């Protein structure tokens, strides 16, 4: 049977297979993780949870990711291999490096400078294999923006993994956008689409254990893996995605692409910007963890952890919907999208103000 000609069956098998595998392997890790992956030195990184929990989510992510590559090769026709693409090989190497760096950080608490250098090298790998932002005429500016984007998103997802289910749900929302926009442009069987579908399946399986009250964390192993993958998706499906004009012809609009990126990644970017600004104003390092994230401000003001997770998903999902409408020119202008972007920022700034007022 040619699975590539039967997309519903292909997607069903891929999703159900990765979902089942993710549930089983995370359950297995959970049962045998008495010490592995558990941070007990709370002075190094401040966790929201008071109890130590395994940070093993990234291991299941990476295993499923490797299996998806094997599956891609099996689907390849004799005359063409999916893995012959430089872009996909670059994704494989950069994700592997990010995974290993995250694994080392979970085990040995690596220094921020080492993490930063590895994140930059992940960006260099993507650039050298053809995955880069094409916003400016100057290639130097494009390379610089690509590196900034990769490092920024890898750290954003890491920061967002501060409360049960938050990073998982937001990552799912971005991955769904990537898959849907590829399907819309008739790339349902492209390597990016199929790999993204497997990531969606493994995230759904992981969410069962990561939902409040969680039994397992992503850890740096998982957040660095997901961060580099979503950075890749952002370049492929947001930064470099053409916008359809009235005559249905695709045209690149750099400013609109920036708005699309901000919409799809609204929650990671909002959380990171507010946390960094807040820590700099307090005179503390942005690289040292703390309970000063947007999720924490919401909890301190009476919102439960489950509702915070759902709210993050809804806001990011609405941003993805507006981005899709902006790409396809169905409705909404750039001004409407920019107005939407201001709401979460203003909301979290207001919550920050209330939290500080209560502490005085």
Secondary structure, DSSP 8 states (H G I E B T S, - for coil): --GGG-HHHHHHHHHHHHHHHHHHHHHHHHHT-SSTTB---TTTS--SSSS--B--HHHHHHHHHHHHHHHHHHHSBTTB-GGG-HHHHHHHHHHHHHHHHHHHHHHH---HHHHHHHHHHHHHHHHHTT-----SS-HHHHHHHHHHHHHHHHHHHHHHTTSTTHHHHHHHHHHHHHHHHHHHTT-TTSHHHHHHHHHHHHHHHHHHHHSSS-SB--HHHHHHHHHHHHHHHHIIIIIT--EE-TTS-EE--HHHHHHHHHHHTHHHHHHHHHHHHHHHHHT--TTS--S-SHHHHHHHTT--HHHHHHHHHHHHHHHHHHHHHHHHTSS--HHHHHHHHHHHHHHHHHHHHHHHHHH-
